[in-house]
Amino acid sequence: MMVTYGQAAMDSLSIANSVLPRFKNWSVQEVVPGGRIDAIRQLDEHTIALATRGAQKGKLYISDDQGQHWRFLAKPTENDITCIAETGDKQAFYILTSQAEVYSTLDGGQSWKLLKQLTTNKNTENYAAAYAIMYTAHGTLLVTDTDSEGGHIYRSTDKGDTWTDMGAVSKNALYRLEKVGNGIVVNGWDGTVYKSIDDGMTWNRLEKLTDAALFATEYLGMARLLQADQDGYIYRSSNLGYTWEKCAQLDGSADDFVNIGYGAAYYGTYTSEKNVYLTLNYGRSWWNLGALPTVEGDWLDHGIRVETTDSVITLSATNKGFVLRASFAKDFLHHTLQQVQGVQKEISAKHKIPLHQATVGMVSHVKEINEPEDIVIHKKFAYIPCRDGNNVAIIDYRNPHNPVLAHSLRDPDILDAFSVAIKDQYLYVLSMTNCRISTYDISDPYHPVKLSAITVGGEGSFLEHYQSNYTRLRKIWIDGDYAYVTHSSESKVYILDLHHPAKPAILSSFHTGDGAFAALTKGDVLYLAGYGPGSSLITVDIRDKRHPVITDRVYDPVLLKGTCALAIDGNHLFVVAYNANTFWSLDISDPLHPQVRSHISDTDMQGPGRIAIWKKKAFVLNSSNHSVAIIDISKPDNPSLARYFQDPLLRRVYGIAIDGDMLLLASREANNFIVLDLKNTGL
């Protein structure tokens, strides 16, 4: 049976016959006979831990091979274990019990220490005292409780030695914590979602979704988040939880989601028929897979996604002590889900250059190259701001055949890292959400040193396009002793003085009148593209940095909708519009008054983004079509499409740079950095 709340490109019968069976192809293991598994987490690349409640409560089991085999590890408590918090080190992790006790291990679970009982059980409905513990990217421990008078959050910054009660966040019990791109969300009994963007110190109410208790919560990546409640309603957010839509009501009460990736997820219910449902399009539509293939009355209690370079493994733990394991090749997920979702256009082979023909090196890292946004290069190192990773991945590609991750730059000041720029030995990192520009000394790229951080602008206004105001700082561009920083929700540009490069200072700012996204200078002229809601190219005289003057504007609400990237070659400026799928050529012989020469579009050029230029060729990223367009600009007044790269390794390709004859690419959902030798393309 299919329950549909949207339309897919494939018809229902084709999906039922050729797609759904693959997602029901589980291997089934009874790990805890007679027990209940409601806690399962990945401790490192290969190691998974699970913990038990019910008749076999208080036990821990571990797998050293990504869930293929399991062994008993320890029984640190006589109480139910409700959650596990992983640290990235399989030797050090934490468990939470139904009595709100926090235990820690430093030797992989051989010995355990009770750190603290955070509260007595103040829940009036006979639920456990606490259900969620999390170890954040900055080493902070967070725990929720189920106080019926208002769920509290407890916070420790010293690995659980001391704790602070942050007070009641909600009007009723709190349930699960979930990492979501630029922050952490928590749900609970009052049907409301709350969010922190400061490592759990403060929590803001996002939206009340329902009067029923919220249980299931899952972040799917790419800003998409799911919630489900006790009445069986599913809610979907496409902007990191700031706004929500009700997308389905399914039979039974929500228990948990399991993210598969690329838009697919399982969803389990614990009442009625206790079915497992599947979405293949980010929650828009749901298919009923039926009951679990274990024992009668069993249900999906909690599950996780384990990602490798080329595959995704799901591990779904059940109420009756089973673990269901499924493994999917990323190529399969990419091609199958693109067919179901109907959003990719396969480019004709005669118009494509095979990616492998030019690829000389690649590095993939699912944690540290997590939704890359851009690439800036300096002395054979690539600096890649990663939004969901909240970090800057620094890649050493001095040997292009063997690029390596040199360092992952993490700091609370670079939450939602969106853009980077370099001046001499100084790296400037722009944080979109918290409006910060951080400065680092990268004399040794393997060991960057933080020098300073400043706030640029504020929250700004609600933007209809994003249904929020969280899209704040966007891009930083450096020319000489000045940096130009765009602020989307304020529609402003800030000019920073870098004469003392370790300590940037705001010199001036001005409003653009049509968004603020990409920035590019040539001499004393600044060109701006204002994606969201921008539909224009804006030209600014910056001879007087304290008093910039807008001198011209090319505006087209249709064909320039979503202007987002700029590049200059000689006396021509090239512009792309993401939402209009267009590439523009403008003559800038008169720099303050660009003249439109032409614009082109192509059915295969979908979601054009960044631009890089090499030998009279413009390389344009097409993130919606997982491709790179190659545009001939030898006749700059009349560019023409030449060829494309298109490959699953370019899934959501977002970062691009040219270094000599090397084309460098980074892809958001493929979690990779690729080096291509353009001499091997025949261009």
N, C-alpha and C positions, 0 to 999 in steps of 0.2 A: 504494500500500500504506500502511496506517496501522498504526503501532506504538503501542498505547495502554496507558497506565499510569494511567488515571483515566477519569472519565466526563464527557462534554460534553452540554450541553442539546440541541444540534443532533445529528441522527443522522449517522453516518459518510458515508453516500452524499451527503447534502446538503452536508457540508463538502467532500468530494472534488469535487463538481460546481460548487459556487457560491463556495467560499471559496479553495481552494488555487490555482486558476488565477491569481487576482489577485496572489498572492504569488510567482508564477513569471514575472510580467510584467516582466522585466528588459530594459533597454537594455544592449547589450553593445559595449564598445569595446576594441580591442587597443591598449593604451597603450605597452607595452614589448615589441615583437616579440622572441621568444626569451628574454625575461627572466623574473624571478620577483619578485613584489611581496609582501613580508611586513611592510611598514611603511606605514601610512596614518593620518594624523591631520588634524583640523580646526584650522586656524590662527586663523581668525576667522569671522565670520558667513557669509562667502561663500567663503573661501579654504581649499583642501584641498591637502595635500602628500602625495606618496607616494615611496617609495624602494625600491631594487632590490637583489637578491641574484642569485647564479648567473652565467649567461653575460653578462648586462648589468649586472653588479654596480657598486655605488658611485654610481649615478645618482639624481638627484632630478627629479621632475616636479611641476607645480603646476596647479591649476585655480582660476580666479577666479570661477566660476559654479556652485559647489556640485557639482562633478563632471560637468558636462555636456560640457566641453571641457578638454583637457589640453595642456600644452606642456612641453618640456624646460627645466629650470631650471639645473642645475649638476651637475658630477661632482667633489665635494669629496674623494673617497677612491678608492683602488684596491681597497678591501676591500668585503665585503658590508655593507650597511646593514641592521641588524636592528630598529631602532626609532627613532621620532621623538618628541620631547617638545615639545609646544606650550605657549606661555606666555599665550595670549590676544591677543598682538600679532603680527600676521603678519610683522613685520619681524624679530622675535627668536624663534628656536627652536633646537633642538638635535637632533643625530643621534648614534646609537650604532652602532659597527661590530662586526663579528664578532671583532675583536681587542681589544675592550673600550676602544676609543678614543672619546672624547667631543669632538665638534666643535660650534662655535657660529657663528651668523650674527646680525648686527645690522642687516642691510640687505636682508632678505627673501630671502636665499639667493644673492645676487650674489657675496659673498666669504665665506670660511670660515676659522676659526681652530681649530687643534687645541689643545684645552685640556689633555688629560691622557690617557695610556694607563693605565688603572686597575690592570691586572693582566696577566700573561701567561696564556696558555690552560692551565688546569690541569684540563681535562676529559679523562677517559680514554676517552670513547666517540666522539671525533671530532666533537663538536658545537661550535658557536661558543663563544667565551669569555664572551659576554654577550648577553642578549636583551632586556633591558627598561631603559628610562630614563623617568623621570617628573619633571615640574615640578609641585610641589604648590601648593595654594591660597595657601600662605605664602611662595612663592618659593624653596623648597628643591628641589634636584636629588637624585634617588635613582637608583641603578643597581644591578642585580643581576648576579652572575656565576655561572658553571657549574662551579665548583670541585667535583670529584667527592668531595673529602674534607669538603665542607660549603660550601654556597653563601653567599657574602658579600654584604653590602649596603654600598654606598659613598654618602656623603652630603656635599653641598656647600651651604652657606648663603650663598655669595657669587658666585652665578651661574657656578660651575665653576672659579673661580680656584684655590681650595684644596679638598681633599677629605679626609674622614675615613673610614677603613675601620672600619665598625661591627662587624666580625667575622663569623664564621660563624653564620648564623641557623638553618640546617637541617643535616641529616646528608648531604645530597647537593646536586646542582646546584639553583639557583633559576631560575625561568622568568619569568612575567609579574607585573607590578604592576597593581593595579586599585583605583580609588577606590570606596569603598563607604559612603556616608553618613557615619558618624561616624569613619571611618578609612581605612586603606589595607591591602589584603591582598596577599600574595604566595604563589604556589604553586611546585611544583617536582618534581624527580625522586623524592623520597622519599614522594610521595603525601600530603603534609601541607600544611595551610593555616595561614599565620601572619598576624598582624595587628598593626598599629601604630595607636595613637590619639594619638600625640604627634609627628606630622609626621616619622616615620621614625627617631626617636632610639632607641626600644626596640621590640622585636618579641616577641609572645607566641604560643605554639603554640595554635591553636584546636582542631584535630582532625585525626587521621590518617585519611584517607578510604580509602586503598587502598595496596597494595604497588607498584602501577604508577605510572609518571610522570604527573603532572598537567600538562596543557597548556592546554586551553581554559579561559578564565575570563571571566565577564561579570556586571556588576551591572545588574539590571533596574529598579532603583528600588523604592520602597516596602519597603525592607529585604530584598528578595529577591536572591539571588545564586546563580549556577550555576558548577559546575566539571565538567570531564570529563577522562577519563584515556586512556592508551594502549591499554587493553583495551576501550574503547568504553563504559564506564560513565559515566552522568551523575548528578551529585549536586546537591541543591537545599537551600538554606538560606532560611528565612523570617525570620531574625532577625539579619541583618548578618554572617552567617558564624559565629555562636557555636555553633550545632548544625546537623547535616546529616542528610539522608535520601537513600538511593539511590533514584532514581526511574526509571531506564531503563538498558538495555544495547542499544546500536545497533551495526550492522555497521561495522567499521572503527575506526581509531584517531582520537582527537579531535585536531582542529587549532585551530578557533576558533569562537566564537559571534559573532553580530552582533545586537545588541539593536534591535528594531523599535519597541518601546514598547507600553504598555498590556497587557503580558503576552505579546507575541509576540516570537520571536527565531529567527534562522537558526542552524544548526549544521553545520559542515563536517568531513568526515573525509578523511584523506590516504592510507589504505590500502584494500584490498579494492576495492569498486566506487566509492569516492570520492564518495559521495552527499552531497547537501544535505538536511538535515532541518529541520522547522519545528515549533515549539511555538506554540500559541495560548492557553495557559493557565498561563503562568509555569513551564513545565517539567514539568508533570504528565503531559502526553500529547505524543507526537511523531508527525509525519507525514513520510513519505519523499517528497521532491520529485524524486528521481532525480539523475542526474549534471548537471554544469554544461552550459549550452548554448554551450560555447566549442569546445574541441578535445578529442580523446580523451585520457584520462589526466589532465586538469586537475582541480584542486581549489580549494576556497575556502581561501585562505591567511590572510587577515586582513581585517577589515572594521570599519566605523564607522557610527554613527547621527548624522545631521545633523538637528537640530530647528529648525523655524521656528515662528512664532506659530500657523500653521494647518495645518502639514504635517510629515511625517517623511520624510527621504530616507535610504536605506541605500546605502552604497558598499562593495561586496565585491570585494576584490582577489584575484587568483588566482596559482597557481603558474606559469602559462604567460604571464603578462604582461597579462592582461585585467582590466578593471574592469566589474562589473555594477552598474547603478544602478536603483533602484526608488524610486518616490515614492508616498506614501500621504497622503491627506487625513486629518486627525485625526478628523473626523466619521465617516469610513468606518471607521477603526480602532475608535473608540468603539462604534459601533453593531454592527459585525460581531463584534468580540471579546466584547462583552456577550452576544450571541446564543450564541456558542460556549461561553462560560464559564457562561452561565445564571445569572448572579448579580444582574442588574438586573431590576426589575419596572417595566414602562412604566406610568406613571400615566395614567389616563383623561384625555382632553383637557378634559372638563367640570370636572375637579377641579384643573386647572392654570391658572396665570396665565403667559402667554408671557413668558419672560425679557426679550425685546427690548422688550416693552411698557413696562417700567420702567427699562431700562438707559439711563443717560445718559453713562457714561464707562467706559473700561477701559484698563488697561495690562497687557501681558504681557511676561515676560522669562524665558526658559528657564533662565538661569543664576542670576539674582539672586532670582527668586521660585520657588525650587526646593523643593517640598514644604513650603509654609507650614503653620504649626501653629496660629496664632491671630492676632488683630488687637487692638492697643490704640491708641486715638486721643488726640491732644493738639494743640490749636490747628490743626486741619485738616491734620494730618499723621498718617499711619497707620504704626505700627511693627509689622512682621510678622516674627516669628522663623521661620526656615526650617531645617528639620532637615537635609535632604540638602545644602543650600547651606552649612550651617554659618555662617550670617550672619543679620543683621537687615536686611530691606529697608525703607527709609524712603520712603514715598510721599507726595508733595505733592498733595493733592486740593483745594486752595483754589479751583481751577477744576474743579468736579466733572465737567465735560464733557471735560476734558483732563488727567487725573491723570498725573503724571510720577514716575519714579524719582529721588528727590532724592539718595540715598546708599545704598550697601551697606556695612553695618558688618561688618568681618571682623577676627578676632583669635583667636589660639590658645586664649584663655580661653573663647570662646563656641562651642567644638565642640559639635555637636548642639544648636543653639539651640532651646529648647522653649517658653519663656515669657518675657514681658516685662511690666514694670509701670512706672508713672511717678509721681513725686512732685515737684511744682513743675517745675524745669528739669532734673531728674535722671531718667535712664533706667536701669533695672535689668534686666540680661539674664541669664537662667538657662540654664546649660549642663547638659543632662541627664547626659551621659556622664562629664564630668570634674568634676562636683560644684562648679561655680563660679558665683558671683554677681558680675557685673561692673557697675561704675557708670560712667555717661557723662554729661557735661554736654551737653544738647541745646538750649542757648540758641539755637544756629544749627543747625537740623536737617540742613542741607547739609554741616556740618562738625562732627560730634560729637567730643568730647574725652574720652578715657578718664581716669578719676580713680583707680580702685582696683579690686581684685578679691579676693574671699575664698573660701576653701573651706568648703562647708557639708556636713557628713556625709562618708561614705565609700562603699565599694563595696556594702555591705549583703549581703543573703542571696540565694541562688539562688531565683528565682521560677519555679515550675512553669509558670505561664501564659505566660511569655516564654521559657522554657528558657534563662535567663541571669540575670545581675544587672545588666545595663547600663542598665536603666530606673531611674535613680537620682533625681536632682532632677526634679520634674515641673512644679509651678506656683508662681508667686509672686503674692501678693495684698497690696496695700498699703492700709492704713487709718490715716490720721493719721501718727503718728511710728513706726509699727510695720509690719513686713512679715512675712507668714506664708508659709513655704516648705515645700512638701510633698516628701517623700523616699519614693519608691515601694519600693525594695528594702530600706529600713530600716523601713517602715511608721511613719514618724515625721513630725512637724511641727516645724520650727525657727522660732522667733520672733526676728526681727532688730530691733535698736534703730536707728532712723533719725534720732535727734535730731541727729546729725552726718551729714547725708544723703550726703555725699561719701565717708564711711567707715563703712559699715554694720558692726554688731557683733552677734554671736550673743548673745542674752539668755538663752534657755532652749530646751528641746525636750521633746517627750513622744511616747510611742508611741500609735498609734491603735487597734491590735488588729485592723484590717481594711483594710489598704492605706492609701495616701495619694495623692490625685490633685488634685481641685478643692478650692479653699478660697474661702470668702466670709464676710464679717462683716456684722453689723448691731448697732451699739452695742458692748456688751461680750460678744457671743456670736459664736462662730466655728462655721460649718457646714462639714463635710467630706464629700467623696465619694471613695471609695477604690478606683477602678477597678484591677483586676489585683492581687489577686483580689477586691477589695472588692465587697460586696453590701449596703452599708448607708449610711445617712445618719447621721453622727455629730455630736452637738451638744456644744460645749465652752464652759465659763464661762471667759472670759479677763480678768476684772476684775483678777486678779493675774497679770500677764504672766510672772512668774517661776515661778508654780505653777498652770498651767491645770488645770482639772478637767473631765473628761468627765461630762456630766450625763444624757445620753440617747442612745439608739441605735435607729434603725428598721432592722431587719434582715430581708431576704427573699432567700434564696440563689437563687431562681428569678427573681422579678419585679424585683429590684433588682440583678441580676448585671451587673457592669460599670458601676456608678455613676460618672459622669464629668463632669457639669456641673450648675451651680446658678444660679438667678436669683431675685431677690426683687422682688415688687410689692406694696406696702402690707403687710398682715399675712399674706401668703402666700409660701411658699417653693416654687419649682418645681425638680424634679429629673428628670434623664433617666438611663436605664440603657442603655448601648450594646449590651450582649449580650442584654438582655431586650427591646429595642425598646419601651420603655415611657416614658411621661411622667407624673410624679407631681405632685400638689398636696397641700401640707401647710399647715395653719393654724399660724402662729407668734405668735398673740396672747400665748401664754405662751412667750417666746423660747427658754427652756432646755428646753422639753418640747414639740416639734412634734407635732401631731396629724394623722395621715393623713386626708385628705378623699376622695381618689379617685386612680385611675391609669387611663390610657388607652393603647391600642396600636392600630396600624393596619397592614395588610399592606403599605402603601406606605411606612411609616416604618421604614426599615431602617438600623441603625447610627446612631441619634440621638446627637448630640454637643453642641456648644456651643449656648447659648441667649442670645437678645437680645430685649428687650421694647420694644414701641412701641404706645402707645395701646390698651392692653388686648389686644394681640396678642403672642403669644410666637412668635418665629421660631427653629426648631430645625433645625440642620444634620443631614442624613442622608447621611453620606459613602458608605455602601455602596450607596445608591440615587441618588447624584448629584443630590440634591434638597434643598430647604428646605421644611419643613412650617410652615404658618401655623396656629397654634392660638389659638382664641378663649378668652381668660381673663376676659371681662367677668363671668362667673359663676365666680369663682375656685375654688369648691368643686367645680365640675363643668365643667372645660374641655372644649372640643369642637374637633375638627379642622375647619378651614375650607377652605383651599386649599393648593396646593403650587407652588413653582417647580421645574422639572426641565429640565435642558439639558446637552449635552456640555460647555459652558463651566463647569459646576459639577462636573466630574469630580473626585471625592474632595474635595468642598468641606469646608474645615476651619477657616477663619477667619471671624469675624462680629463686627460692631459696628454700633451705631446712632448716628448723629449728626444730631439734629433729625429731619427727614423722610427722611434718606438711610440706606439699608441698604448696608453695606459688606461684601463677601464676598471670600474668597481661596480658591483651589482648588489642591490639591496636584499633581495630575497634569495640570491645565490650565495651571499656571504663570501664574496671572493674579490681578489685583485689579480688582474690578468695583464701580461705584457705581450704585445703583438709587435712583430717586426714588419713594418709596412713595405719594406723592400720585397717581401714574399707575396705580396698581393697582386702584383702586375699592374698596379695603378700608375 
